[in-house]
Amino acid sequence: MWWETLVHVCQRWRKIIFASPRHLDLHVTCSGTTQTRTSLDIWPPFPIKIAWYQPRICESDKEYENIIAALEHHDRIDEILFSSVTRSTLKRFVTAMQEPLVALTNLRIESSILEWRGIVLPEAFFSVSAPSLRSFSSSGISFPSFPSFITSARDLVDLHLEYIPTSECTAPEVIVASLTALPNLKQLSIGFDYDPQHRPILGNPPPPSRAVFPALTFFSFDGINKYLEDLVARIDTPLLNKLHLTFRDPIRHTYQLYQFSARTESVKLFTRAHVVFYGPSRKIILEGPNFDLEVYCSEFAASMMWRVHRRFSSLIACVERLDVRSTHSTLAIPGDLTPAQLLELFRQFSAVQSLYVSANMNRLVVSALNKSTGDMAKKVLPALREVFLERLEPSGSLWEGIQQFVTARQHSDHPVAIDIQSWGDIYNIESDGYASEDGSSIEDEDVDGSEPDDDEPYHNSPGESALNN
């Protein structure tokens, strides 16, 4: 506790600190090693933070007793963190949580790595009451249904459910029905611990009317494509301004996702795009005036990410800046990425005027650009006016290659200027992106040879006209 040393400096400091407990956010922290019954008697009745983190297989009874002693002060507990918790540990703690936790605002439960199949929330948790709860997050925990301490928390703002075991996950309609009781929910994350042998439960056909989440501004999903389609078909989020999606399986369905975006008022035309390559995965970030879309595709989904590009082509038609980079630590070109694939990517961005390239992508991008001259200049980056290359030496074969591109574009009446950037000048976003695909060119047919989406054709839908207005 940061304030504990200060209150022992002198009596004046002690009075000042104790006189402003709320302004200074004073808490008493109780962990497994805290002598709880003694320490809570020493200090004024400040709010209590409980933090349990015991990665060991065997914990002492004394450590359990310290946490349970803190849980007995149910009217003072402000925050609870159960980290690296096992089934048996969680059951022991929940028996001490049956009195209403009237002051609890933040609860996080993380399963232990020893529970590699995850944990089903103990039945006793469903009778826990936390009317003031504002944030709940879990990792490796499954819910047969939503506990009442979540659905009854009218002030809940943040809800993050991560690494839900796919063998025990909740059906989409159950999630939607439960969350409709949370009118103030602003941030929602739903993620599954992907296991190809256990597919998440899919729901019944969506009802004719959708649930509205009136305050939601951030939504993150990590899982399989069809589950997301089922989920977004059931909801409207009029204030949403950030959408983060991670696909763990091939992207075969995007119609409901597109319609969901069409119903979101803040979704307008994007003006900047980032495409990041790393290993067998890919991330694309689209930025607009009032909305950001981030799509990450794992190695199972990267080869079909072009479906997302094509479905949202009307939204990226006005992108003027495109950033292309790889998170490879060396300057080597990603071996599973080809110039043909980059050309197909560039074709999606017809309005791009500025292209920014990281140093480890220079050679591959220059090779692709040299294939976009002549008649191809009308189809690939026709509006391109400047290319920013990071740390490119003004000599050698790579420099000659970019000069050939400049000359060819001038001859085709599509002049381009080249600007060499120093290290770190180009990018200001975090380097946690991913990307790449399997090396085959993507033209007018599916990578796997299959037909287009089996849910809807690609002609303009009613939502598309709404997006362009």
C-alpha positions as a Markdown table, in Angstrom:
| # | Residue | x | y | z |
|---|---|---|---|---|
| 1 | Met | 0.0 | 0.0 | 0.0 |
| 2 | Trp | 1.7 | 3.2 | -1.2 |
| 3 | Trp | 0.3 | 5.4 | 1.6 |
| 4 | Glu | 1.5 | 3.1 | 4.5 |
| 5 | Thr | 5.0 | 4.5 | 4.6 |
| 6 | Leu | 3.8 | 8.1 | 4.4 |
| 7 | Val | 1.4 | 7.9 | 7.4 |
| 8 | His | 4.4 | 7.0 | 9.5 |
| 9 | Val | 6.5 | 10.1 | 8.6 |
| 10 | Cys | 4.7 | 12.4 | 11.0 |
| 11 | Gln | 1.4 | 13.0 | 12.7 |
| 12 | Arg | 0.6 | 15.9 | 10.3 |
| 13 | Trp | 1.0 | 13.8 | 7.2 |
| 14 | Arg | -1.0 | 11.0 | 8.8 |
| 15 | Lys | -3.9 | 13.4 | 9.4 |
| 16 | Ile | -3.8 | 14.9 | 5.9 |
| 17 | Ile | -3.8 | 11.4 | 4.3 |
| 18 | Phe | -6.5 | 10.0 | 6.5 |
| 19 | Ala | -8.7 | 13.1 | 6.0 |
| 20 | Ser | -9.0 | 12.4 | 2.2 |
| 21 | Pro | -9.5 | 8.7 | 1.8 |
| 22 | Arg | -11.7 | 9.0 | -1.3 |
| 23 | His | -9.7 | 11.6 | -3.1 |
| 24 | Leu | -6.5 | 9.6 | -2.5 |
| 25 | Asp | -8.2 | 6.3 | -3.3 |
| 26 | Leu | -7.0 | 4.7 | -0.1 |
| 27 | His | -7.4 | 1.0 | 0.1 |
| 28 | Val | -6.3 | -1.8 | 2.3 |
| 29 | Thr | -4.9 | -4.7 | 0.2 |
| 30 | Cys | -5.3 | -8.2 | 1.5 |
| 31 | Ser | -3.5 | -11.1 | -0.1 |
| 32 | Gly | -2.8 | -14.7 | 0.9 |
| 33 | Thr | 0.2 | -13.6 | 2.9 |
| 34 | Thr | -1.5 | -10.7 | 4.6 |
| 35 | Gln | -2.3 | -11.1 | 8.3 |
| 36 | Thr | -5.8 | -10.0 | 7.6 |
| 37 | Arg | -7.4 | -10.1 | 11.0 |
| 38 | Thr | -4.6 | -8.1 | 12.5 |
| 39 | Ser | -4.0 | -5.6 | 9.7 |
| 40 | Leu | -7.7 | -4.7 | 9.3 |
| 41 | Asp | -7.8 | -3.7 | 12.9 |
| 42 | Ile | -4.9 | -1.3 | 12.6 |
| 43 | Trp | -6.2 | 1.0 | 9.9 |
| 44 | Pro | -9.4 | 3.0 | 9.5 |
| 45 | Pro | -12.2 | 1.2 | 7.7 |
| 46 | Phe | -10.9 | 1.9 | 4.2 |
| 47 | Pro | -12.2 | -0.1 | 1.2 |
| 48 | Ile | -10.6 | -3.5 | 0.9 |
| 49 | Lys | -8.9 | -4.9 | -2.2 |
| 50 | Ile | -8.5 | -8.7 | -2.2 |
| 51 | Ala | -5.7 | -10.1 | -4.4 |
| 52 | Trp | -5.2 | -13.9 | -4.6 |
| 53 | Tyr | -2.4 | -15.2 | -6.8 |
| 54 | Gln | -1.0 | -18.6 | -6.0 |
| 55 | Pro | 0.4 | -20.5 | -9.0 |
| 56 | Arg | 1.7 | -23.3 | -6.7 |
| 57 | Ile | -0.1 | -26.6 | -6.5 |
| 58 | Cys | -0.3 | -26.6 | -2.7 |
| 59 | Glu | -1.3 | -23.5 | -0.7 |
| 60 | Ser | -1.3 | -23.4 | 3.0 |
| 61 | Asp | -4.5 | -23.3 | 5.0 |
| 62 | Lys | -3.3 | -20.0 | 6.5 |
| 63 | Glu | -3.3 | -18.4 | 3.1 |
| 64 | Tyr | -6.9 | -19.5 | 2.5 |
| 65 | Glu | -7.9 | -18.2 | 6.0 |
| 66 | Asn | -6.4 | -14.8 | 5.3 |
| 67 | Ile | -8.5 | -14.4 | 2.1 |
| 68 | Ile | -11.7 | -15.7 | 3.8 |
| 69 | Ala | -11.1 | -13.4 | 6.7 |
| 70 | Ala | -11.1 | -10.5 | 4.3 |
| 71 | Leu | -14.2 | -11.7 | 2.5 |
| 72 | Glu | -16.1 | -11.6 | 5.8 |
| 73 | His | -15.9 | -7.8 | 5.5 |
| 74 | His | -18.5 | -7.9 | 2.7 |
| 75 | Asp | -19.6 | -4.3 | 3.2 |
| 76 | Arg | -16.0 | -2.9 | 2.6 |
| 77 | Ile | -14.8 | -5.0 | -0.3 |
| 78 | Asp | -14.2 | -2.8 | -3.3 |
| 79 | Glu | -12.1 | -5.0 | -5.6 |
| 80 | Ile | -11.5 | -8.7 | -5.9 |
| 81 | Leu | -8.8 | -10.4 | -8.0 |
| 82 | Phe | -8.7 | -14.2 | -8.0 |
| 83 | Ser | -5.7 | -15.0 | -10.3 |
| 84 | Ser | -4.4 | -18.5 | -11.1 |
| 85 | Val | -7.3 | -20.0 | -9.2 |
| 86 | Thr | -8.3 | -23.7 | -9.2 |
| 87 | Arg | -11.8 | -25.2 | -9.0 |
| 88 | Ser | -11.4 | -26.2 | -5.4 |
| 89 | Thr | -10.0 | -22.8 | -4.4 |
| 90 | Leu | -12.9 | -21.0 | -6.1 |
| 91 | Lys | -15.4 | -23.2 | -4.3 |
| 92 | Arg | -13.8 | -22.4 | -0.9 |
| 93 | Phe | -13.9 | -18.7 | -1.5 |
| 94 | Val | -17.4 | -18.5 | -2.8 |
| 95 | Thr | -18.8 | -19.9 | 0.5 |
| 96 | Ala | -17.6 | -16.7 | 2.2 |
| 97 | Met | -19.3 | -14.5 | -0.5 |
| 98 | Gln | -22.9 | -15.2 | 0.2 |
| 99 | Glu | -23.6 | -11.9 | 2.0 |
| 100 | Pro | -24.3 | -9.0 | -0.4 |
| 101 | Leu | -21.1 | -7.4 | -1.6 |
| 102 | Val | -22.6 | -3.9 | -1.6 |
| 103 | Ala | -19.3 | -2.0 | -2.2 |
| 104 | Leu | -17.8 | -4.3 | -4.8 |
| 105 | Thr | -17.1 | -2.5 | -8.1 |
| 106 | Asn | -14.4 | -4.6 | -9.7 |
| 107 | Leu | -14.2 | -8.5 | -9.9 |
| 108 | Arg | -11.7 | -10.5 | -12.0 |
| 109 | Ile | -11.4 | -14.3 | -12.0 |
| 110 | Glu | -8.6 | -16.1 | -13.9 |
| 111 | Ser | -8.3 | -19.8 | -14.0 |
| 112 | Ser | -5.0 | -21.6 | -13.2 |
| 113 | Ile | -2.8 | -23.0 | -15.9 |
| 114 | Leu | -3.3 | -26.3 | -14.1 |
| 115 | Glu | -7.0 | -26.2 | -15.1 |
| 116 | Trp | -6.1 | -26.6 | -18.8 |
| 117 | Arg | -9.7 | -27.4 | -19.6 |
| 118 | Gly | -10.9 | -24.3 | -17.9 |
| 119 | Ile | -13.3 | -23.9 | -15.0 |
| 120 | Val | -17.1 | -24.0 | -14.9 |
| 121 | Leu | -18.2 | -21.2 | -12.5 |
| 122 | Pro | -19.4 | -22.9 | -9.3 |
| 123 | Glu | -23.1 | -23.0 | -8.7 |
| 124 | Ala | -22.8 | -21.0 | -5.5 |
| 125 | Phe | -21.5 | -18.0 | -7.5 |
| 126 | Phe | -24.9 | -17.6 | -9.0 |
| 127 | Ser | -26.4 | -16.5 | -5.7 |
| 128 | Val | -23.6 | -13.8 | -5.1 |
| 129 | Ser | -25.0 | -10.3 | -5.0 |
| 130 | Ala | -22.9 | -7.3 | -6.1 |
| 131 | Pro | -25.3 | -4.4 | -6.9 |
| 132 | Ser | -22.5 | -1.8 | -7.3 |
| 133 | Leu | -20.4 | -3.9 | -9.7 |
| 134 | Arg | -19.0 | -1.8 | -12.6 |
| 135 | Ser | -16.4 | -4.1 | -14.1 |
| 136 | Phe | -16.2 | -7.9 | -14.4 |
| 137 | Ser | -13.6 | -9.9 | -16.3 |
| 138 | Ser | -12.8 | -13.6 | -16.4 |
| 139 | Ser | -10.2 | -15.8 | -18.1 |
| 140 | Gly | -10.6 | -19.5 | -18.7 |
| 141 | Ile | -14.1 | -19.5 | -17.0 |
| 142 | Ser | -17.2 | -20.9 | -18.6 |
| 143 | Phe | -20.8 | -20.0 | -17.8 |
| 144 | Pro | -23.7 | -22.4 | -18.4 |
| 145 | Ser | -25.8 | -19.2 | -17.9 |
| 146 | Phe | -25.0 | -15.7 | -16.7 |
| 147 | Pro | -24.9 | -15.4 | -12.9 |
| 148 | Ser | -27.2 | -12.9 | -11.3 |
| 149 | Phe | -24.3 | -10.7 | -9.9 |
| 150 | Ile | -23.7 | -9.7 | -13.5 |
| 151 | Thr | -27.3 | -9.4 | -14.8 |
| 152 | Ser | -28.4 | -7.5 | -11.7 |
| 153 | Ala | -25.6 | -5.0 | -11.8 |
| 154 | Arg | -27.3 | -2.2 | -13.5 |
| 155 | Asp | -24.2 | 0.0 | -13.3 |
| 156 | Leu | -21.9 | -2.5 | -15.0 |
| 157 | Val | -19.8 | -0.7 | -17.6 |
| 158 | Asp | -17.0 | -3.2 | -18.5 |
| 159 | Leu | -17.6 | -6.9 | -19.2 |
| 160 | His | -14.6 | -9.0 | -20.5 |
| 161 | Leu | -15.0 | -12.8 | -20.9 |
| 162 | Glu | -11.7 | -14.2 | -22.2 |
| 163 | Tyr | -10.5 | -17.7 | -23.1 |
| 164 | Ile | -13.9 | -19.3 | -22.6 |
| 165 | Pro | -13.5 | -23.1 | -23.0 |
| 166 | Thr | -15.3 | -23.9 | -26.3 |
| 167 | Ser | -16.5 | -27.2 | -24.9 |
| 168 | Glu | -18.6 | -25.3 | -22.3 |
| 169 | Cys | -19.4 | -22.0 | -24.0 |
| 170 | Thr | -22.8 | -20.2 | -23.8 |
| 171 | Ala | -25.1 | -20.0 | -26.8 |
| 172 | Pro | -25.3 | -16.5 | -28.5 |
| 173 | Glu | -29.0 | -16.0 | -27.7 |
| 174 | Val | -28.3 | -16.6 | -24.0 |
| 175 | Ile | -25.5 | -14.0 | -24.0 |
| 176 | Val | -27.7 | -11.5 | -25.7 |
| 177 | Ala | -30.7 | -12.1 | -23.5 |
| 178 | Ser | -28.5 | -11.7 | -20.4 |
| 179 | Leu | -26.8 | -8.5 | -21.6 |
| 180 | Thr | -30.0 | -6.7 | -22.3 |
| 181 | Ala | -30.4 | -6.2 | -18.6 |
| 182 | Leu | -27.2 | -4.0 | -18.6 |
| 183 | Pro | -28.2 | -0.6 | -20.0 |
| 184 | Asn | -24.9 | 1.1 | -19.1 |
| 185 | Leu | -22.5 | -1.5 | -20.6 |
| 186 | Lys | -19.8 | 0.4 | -22.6 |
| 187 | Gln | -17.1 | -2.2 | -23.2 |
| 188 | Leu | -17.7 | -5.9 | -24.1 |
| 189 | Ser | -15.1 | -8.5 | -24.9 |
| 190 | Ile | -16.0 | -12.2 | -25.7 |
| 191 | Gly | -13.2 | -14.6 | -26.5 |
| 192 | Phe | -12.9 | -18.3 | -26.8 |
| 193 | Asp | -10.0 | -20.7 | -26.1 |
| 194 | Tyr | -10.0 | -22.1 | -29.6 |
| 195 | Asp | -10.0 | -25.8 | -29.9 |
| 196 | Pro | -10.7 | -27.3 | -33.4 |
| 197 | Gln | -12.1 | -30.4 | -31.7 |
| 198 | His | -14.7 | -28.5 | -29.7 |
| 199 | Arg | -16.9 | -26.0 | -31.7 |
| 200 | Pro | -18.7 | -23.3 | -29.7 |
| 201 | Ile | -22.5 | -23.7 | -29.3 |
| 202 | Leu | -24.4 | -22.0 | -32.1 |
| 203 | Gly | -27.8 | -20.6 | -31.4 |
| 204 | Asn | -31.3 | -20.9 | -33.0 |
| 205 | Pro | -32.2 | -18.6 | -35.9 |
| 206 | Pro | -32.1 | -14.9 | -34.9 |
| 207 | Pro | -35.5 | -13.5 | -33.9 |
| 208 | Pro | -37.1 | -10.8 | -36.1 |
| 209 | Ser | -36.3 | -8.1 | -33.5 |
| 210 | Arg | -32.8 | -7.3 | -32.2 |
| 211 | Ala | -31.6 | -6.4 | -28.8 |
| 212 | Val | -30.2 | -2.9 | -28.4 |
| 213 | Phe | -27.1 | -2.1 | -26.4 |
| 214 | Pro | -27.6 | 1.6 | -26.1 |
| 215 | Ala | -24.3 | 2.6 | -24.4 |
| 216 | Leu | -21.8 | 0.1 | -25.9 |
| 217 | Thr | -18.9 | 1.9 | -27.5 |
| 218 | Phe | -16.3 | -1.0 | -27.7 |
| 219 | Phe | -16.8 | -4.6 | -28.8 |
| 220 | Ser | -14.1 | -7.3 | -29.1 |
| 221 | Phe | -14.7 | -10.8 | -30.3 |
| 222 | Asp | -12.2 | -13.7 | -30.5 |
| 223 | Gly | -13.5 | -17.0 | -31.9 |
| 224 | Ile | -15.0 | -18.7 | -34.9 |
| 225 | Asn | -16.6 | -16.8 | -37.8 |
| 226 | Lys | -20.1 | -18.5 | -37.6 |
| 227 | Tyr | -20.5 | -17.7 | -33.9 |
| 228 | Leu | -19.8 | -14.1 | -34.5 |
| 229 | Glu | -22.3 | -14.0 | -37.4 |
| 230 | Asp | -24.9 | -15.5 | -35.1 |
| 231 | Leu | -24.2 | -13.1 | -32.3 |
| 232 | Val | -24.2 | -9.8 | -34.3 |
| 233 | Ala | -27.4 | -10.8 | -36.1 |
| 234 | Arg | -29.1 | -10.4 | -32.8 |
| 235 | Ile | -27.8 | -7.0 | -31.6 |
| 236 | Asp | -27.8 | -3.3 | -32.5 |
| 237 | Thr | -25.0 | -0.9 | -31.1 |
| 238 | Pro | -25.8 | 2.6 | -32.2 |
| 239 | Leu | -22.9 | 4.2 | -30.3 |
| 240 | Leu | -20.2 | 1.7 | -31.2 |
| 241 | Asn | -16.9 | 3.3 | -32.3 |
| 242 | Lys | -14.3 | 0.5 | -31.9 |
| 243 | Leu | -14.7 | -3.0 | -33.2 |
| 244 | His | -11.9 | -5.6 | -32.7 |
| 245 | Leu | -12.3 | -9.0 | -34.3 |
| 246 | Thr | -10.1 | -12.1 | -34.2 |
| 247 | Phe | -11.0 | -15.0 | -36.4 |
| 248 | Arg | -9.7 | -18.5 | -35.5 |
| 249 | Asp | -11.1 | -20.4 | -38.5 |
| 250 | Pro | -11.6 | -19.7 | -42.2 |
| 251 | Ile | -13.8 | -16.7 | -42.9 |
| 252 | Arg | -16.7 | -18.0 | -44.9 |
| 253 | His | -19.6 | -15.8 | -43.7 |
| 254 | Thr | -19.6 | -12.0 | -43.5 |
| 255 | Tyr | -23.1 | -11.0 | -44.4 |
| 256 | Gln | -24.4 | -10.5 | -40.8 |
| 257 | Leu | -21.2 | -8.7 | -39.9 |
| 258 | Tyr | -21.7 | -6.3 | -42.8 |
| 259 | Gln | -25.3 | -5.7 | -41.9 |
| 260 | Phe | -24.3 | -5.2 | -38.2 |
| 261 | Ser | -21.9 | -2.5 | -39.4 |
| 262 | Ala | -24.6 | -0.9 | -41.6 |
| 263 | Arg | -26.8 | -0.5 | -38.5 |
| 264 | Thr | -24.1 | 1.2 | -36.5 |
| 265 | Glu | -24.5 | 5.0 | -36.9 |
| 266 | Ser | -20.8 | 5.9 | -36.4 |
| 267 | Val | -19.5 | 3.7 | -39.3 |
| 268 | Lys | -18.7 | 5.9 | -42.2 |
| 269 | Leu | -16.0 | 5.8 | -44.8 |
| 270 | Phe | -12.5 | 4.9 | -43.6 |
| 271 | Thr | -9.6 | 7.2 | -44.4 |
| 272 | Arg | -6.5 | 5.2 | -43.2 |
| 273 | Ala | -5.6 | 1.6 | -43.3 |
| 274 | His | -2.8 | -0.5 | -41.7 |
| 275 | Val | -2.0 | -4.0 | -42.9 |
| 276 | Val | 0.4 | -5.9 | -40.8 |
| 277 | Phe | 2.1 | -9.2 | -41.7 |
| 278 | Tyr | 3.6 | -11.7 | -39.3 |
| 279 | Gly | 4.2 | -15.4 | -39.8 |
| 280 | Pro | 1.0 | -17.1 | -41.0 |
| 281 | Ser | -1.3 | -14.4 | -39.6 |
| 282 | Arg | -2.6 | -11.0 | -40.6 |
| 283 | Lys | -4.1 | -7.9 | -39.1 |
| 284 | Ile | -5.9 | -5.0 | -40.8 |
| 285 | Ile | -6.8 | -1.8 | -39.0 |
| 286 | Leu | -9.2 | 0.6 | -40.6 |
| 287 | Glu | -9.5 | 4.1 | -39.2 |
| 288 | Gly | -12.3 | 6.6 | -39.8 |
| 289 | Pro | -13.4 | 9.9 | -38.3 |
| 290 | Asn | -15.6 | 8.2 | -35.6 |
| 291 | Phe | -15.0 | 4.5 | -35.9 |
| 292 | Asp | -12.0 | 2.1 | -35.9 |
| 293 | Leu | -12.2 | -1.5 | -37.1 |
| 294 | Glu | -9.4 | -4.0 | -36.3 |
| 295 | Val | -9.5 | -7.5 | -37.8 |
| 296 | Tyr | -6.9 | -10.1 | -36.9 |
| 297 | Cys | -6.9 | -13.5 | -38.7 |
| 298 | Ser | -4.9 | -16.4 | -37.3 |
| 299 | Glu | -3.1 | -18.8 | -39.5 |
| 300 | Phe | -6.4 | -20.8 | -40.0 |
| 301 | Ala | -8.2 | -17.7 | -41.3 |
| 302 | Ala | -5.6 | -15.5 | -43.0 |
| 303 | Ser | -5.9 | -17.1 | -46.4 |
| 304 | Met | -9.6 | -16.0 | -46.6 |
| 305 | Met | -9.3 | -12.5 | -45.1 |
| 306 | Trp | -10.0 | -11.1 | -48.6 |
| 307 | Arg | -13.7 | -11.8 | -47.9 |
| 308 | Val | -13.6 | -9.1 | -45.3 |
| 309 | His | -11.9 | -6.7 | -47.8 |
| 310 | Arg | -14.4 | -7.4 | -50.5 |
| 311 | Arg | -17.5 | -7.2 | -48.3 |
| 312 | Phe | -16.4 | -3.9 | -46.9 |
| 313 | Ser | -15.1 | -2.5 | -50.2 |
| 314 | Ser | -17.5 | 0.4 | -50.1 |
| 315 | Leu | -16.1 | 1.5 | -46.8 |
| 316 | Ile | -12.4 | 1.5 | -47.9 |
| 317 | Ala | -13.1 | 3.2 | -51.1 |
| 318 | Cys | -11.9 | 6.5 | -49.6 |
| 319 | Val | -8.8 | 5.3 | -47.8 |
| 320 | Glu | -6.1 | 7.8 | -48.7 |
| 321 | Arg | -3.2 | 6.5 | -46.6 |
| 322 | Leu | -2.1 | 2.8 | -46.5 |
| 323 | Asp | 0.6 | 1.5 | -44.1 |
| 324 | Val | 2.1 | -1.9 | -44.9 |
| 325 | Arg | 4.5 | -3.5 | -42.5 |
| 326 | Ser | 5.7 | -6.8 | -41.0 |
| 327 | Thr | 6.6 | -7.4 | -37.4 |
| 328 | His | 9.5 | -9.7 | -38.4 |
| 329 | Ser | 12.5 | -8.7 | -36.2 |
| 330 | Thr | 14.9 | -9.0 | -39.2 |
| 331 | Leu | 14.8 | -7.3 | -42.6 |
| 332 | Ala | 14.1 | -10.6 | -44.3 |
| 333 | Ile | 11.0 | -10.8 | -46.5 |
| 334 | Pro | 8.3 | -13.0 | -45.0 |
| 335 | Gly | 8.7 | -16.3 | -47.0 |
| 336 | Asp | 5.0 | -17.0 | -47.4 |
| 337 | Leu | 4.1 | -13.7 | -48.9 |
| 338 | Thr | 4.4 | -12.9 | -52.6 |
| 339 | Pro | 4.2 | -9.7 | -54.8 |
| 340 | Ala | 1.1 | -11.1 | -56.4 |
| 341 | Gln | -0.7 | -11.2 | -53.1 |
| 342 | Leu | 0.4 | -7.6 | -52.3 |
| 343 | Leu | -1.0 | -6.5 | -55.7 |
| 344 | Glu | -4.3 | -8.1 | -54.9 |
| 345 | Leu | -4.3 | -6.2 | -51.6 |
| 346 | Phe | -3.5 | -2.9 | -53.3 |
| 347 | Arg | -6.3 | -3.4 | -55.7 |
| 348 | Gln | -8.8 | -3.0 | -52.8 |
| 349 | Phe | -7.5 | 0.6 | -52.1 |
| 350 | Ser | -8.3 | 2.6 | -55.3 |
| 351 | Ala | -8.2 | 6.0 | -53.5 |
| 352 | Val | -4.8 | 5.6 | -51.7 |
| 353 | Gln | -2.5 | 8.6 | -52.3 |
| 354 | Ser | 0.2 | 7.8 | -49.7 |
| 355 | Leu | 1.8 | 4.5 | -49.2 |
| 356 | Tyr | 4.0 | 3.9 | -46.1 |
| 357 | Val | 6.2 | 0.9 | -46.0 |
| 358 | Ser | 8.3 | -0.5 | -43.1 |
| 359 | Ala | 12.0 | -1.4 | -43.8 |
| 360 | Asn | 11.4 | -5.2 | -43.7 |
| 361 | Met | 8.7 | -4.9 | -46.4 |
| 362 | Asn | 10.6 | -2.6 | -48.8 |
| 363 | Arg | 11.9 | -5.3 | -51.2 |
| 364 | Leu | 8.5 | -7.1 | -51.4 |
| 365 | Val | 6.5 | -3.9 | -51.9 |
| 366 | Val | 8.9 | -2.5 | -54.5 |
| 367 | Ser | 8.7 | -5.8 | -56.4 |
| 368 | Ala | 4.9 | -5.6 | -56.3 |
| 369 | Leu | 4.9 | -1.9 | -57.4 |
| 370 | Asn | 7.0 | -2.7 | -60.4 |
| 371 | Lys | 4.2 | -5.0 | -61.6 |
| 372 | Ser | 1.6 | -2.2 | -61.3 |
| 373 | Thr | 2.9 | -0.1 | -64.2 |
| 374 | Gly | 1.4 | 0.5 | -67.6 |
| 375 | Asp | -2.2 | -0.6 | -67.9 |
| 376 | Met | -2.0 | -2.0 | -64.4 |
| 377 | Ala | -1.6 | 1.5 | -63.0 |
| 378 | Lys | -5.2 | 2.1 | -63.8 |
| 379 | Lys | -6.2 | -0.8 | -61.6 |
| 380 | Val | -3.6 | -0.9 | -58.8 |
| 381 | Leu | -3.3 | 2.2 | -56.7 |
| 382 | Pro | -4.3 | 4.5 | -59.5 |
| 383 | Ala | -4.4 | 7.6 | -57.2 |
| 384 | Leu | -1.0 | 7.0 | -55.7 |
| 385 | Arg | 1.1 | 10.1 | -55.4 |
| 386 | Glu | 3.8 | 9.4 | -52.9 |
| 387 | Val | 5.6 | 6.3 | -51.4 |
| 388 | Phe | 7.4 | 6.5 | -48.1 |
| 389 | Leu | 10.0 | 3.8 | -47.7 |
| 390 | Glu | 11.7 | 3.3 | -44.3 |
| 391 | Arg | 15.5 | 3.3 | -44.2 |
| 392 | Leu | 16.0 | 2.6 | -47.9 |
| 393 | Glu | 19.6 | 3.1 | -49.1 |
| 394 | Pro | 19.8 | 5.4 | -52.1 |
| 395 | Ser | 21.9 | 2.8 | -54.0 |
| 396 | Gly | 21.8 | -0.8 | -55.0 |
| 397 | Ser | 19.3 | -3.0 | -56.8 |
| 398 | Leu | 16.4 | -2.1 | -54.5 |
| 399 | Trp | 17.0 | 1.7 | -55.2 |
| 400 | Glu | 17.2 | 0.9 | -58.9 |
| 401 | Gly | 13.9 | -1.0 | -58.7 |
| 402 | Ile | 12.0 | 1.9 | -57.1 |
| 403 | Gln | 13.4 | 4.3 | -59.7 |
| 404 | Gln | 12.2 | 2.1 | -62.5 |
| 405 | Phe | 8.7 | 2.2 | -60.9 |
| 406 | Val | 8.9 | 6.0 | -60.7 |
| 407 | Thr | 9.9 | 6.3 | -64.4 |
| 408 | Ala | 7.2 | 3.8 | -65.5 |
| 409 | Arg | 4.5 | 5.7 | -63.6 |
| 410 | Gln | 5.6 | 9.0 | -65.2 |
| 411 | His | 5.3 | 7.5 | -68.6 |
| 412 | Ser | 1.7 | 6.3 | -67.8 |
| 413 | Asp | 0.7 | 9.8 | -66.5 |
| 414 | His | 0.6 | 8.5 | -62.9 |
| 415 | Pro | 3.6 | 10.3 | -61.4 |
| 416 | Val | 4.8 | 9.2 | -58.0 |
| 417 | Ala | 7.2 | 10.8 | -55.5 |
| 418 | Ile | 9.5 | 8.7 | -53.3 |
| 419 | Asp | 10.4 | 9.8 | -49.7 |
| 420 | Ile | 13.0 | 7.9 | -47.6 |
| 421 | Gln | 12.0 | 7.8 | -43.9 |
| 422 | Ser | 14.4 | 7.2 | -41.0 |
| 423 | Trp | 13.7 | 4.5 | -38.3 |
| 424 | Gly | 10.5 | 5.0 | -36.4 |
| 425 | Asp | 9.2 | 8.0 | -38.3 |
| 426 | Ile | 6.5 | 6.1 | -40.2 |
| 427 | Tyr | 4.6 | 4.2 | -37.5 |
| 428 | Asn | 3.1 | 5.2 | -34.3 |
| 429 | Ile | 0.8 | 2.2 | -33.6 |
| 430 | Glu | 1.8 | -0.7 | -31.4 |
| 431 | Ser | 3.9 | -3.4 | -33.0 |
| 432 | Asp | 1.6 | -6.3 | -31.9 |
| 433 | Gly | 0.1 | -6.8 | -35.3 |
| 434 | Tyr | 0.3 | -10.0 | -37.3 |
| 435 | Ala | -0.2 | -11.4 | -40.7 |
| 436 | Ser | 0.5 | -13.1 | -44.0 |
| 437 | Glu | -1.0 | -15.9 | -46.0 |
| 438 | Asp | 0.0 | -19.1 | -47.9 |
| 439 | Gly | 1.5 | -17.8 | -51.1 |
| 440 | Ser | -1.2 | -18.3 | -53.7 |
| 441 | Ser | -2.6 | -15.4 | -55.7 |
| 442 | Ile | -6.1 | -14.3 | -54.9 |
| 443 | Glu | -8.0 | -13.1 | -57.9 |
| 444 | Asp | -11.7 | -13.7 | -58.8 |
| 445 | Glu | -12.1 | -17.0 | -57.0 |
| 446 | Asp | -11.8 | -18.4 | -53.5 |
| 447 | Val | -8.4 | -19.4 | -52.2 |
| 448 | Asp | -9.7 | -22.9 | -51.5 |
| 449 | Gly | -11.6 | -23.1 | -54.8 |
| 450 | Ser | -15.0 | -22.9 | -53.2 |
| 451 | Glu | -17.9 | -20.6 | -54.2 |
| 452 | Pro | -18.5 | -17.2 | -52.6 |
| 453 | Asp | -20.2 | -16.9 | -49.3 |
| 454 | Asp | -23.1 | -19.3 | -48.9 |
| 455 | Asp | -25.1 | -16.9 | -46.8 |
| 456 | Glu | -25.7 | -14.0 | -49.3 |
| 457 | Pro | -24.5 | -12.8 | -52.7 |
| 458 | Tyr | -22.1 | -10.0 | -53.0 |
| 459 | His | -24.3 | -7.5 | -54.8 |
| 460 | Asn | -25.2 | -4.3 | -53.0 |
| 461 | Ser | -27.4 | -5.0 | -49.9 |
| 462 | Pro | -29.8 | -2.5 | -48.3 |
| 463 | Gly | -27.2 | -1.8 | -45.7 |
| 464 | Glu | -24.6 | -0.8 | -48.3 |
| 465 | Ser | -26.5 | 2.2 | -49.5 |
| 466 | Ala | -27.0 | 3.3 | -45.8 |
| 467 | Leu | -23.2 | 3.1 | -45.3 |
| 468 | Asn | -22.6 | 5.4 | -48.3 |
| 469 | Asn | -25.0 | 8.1 | -47.2 |
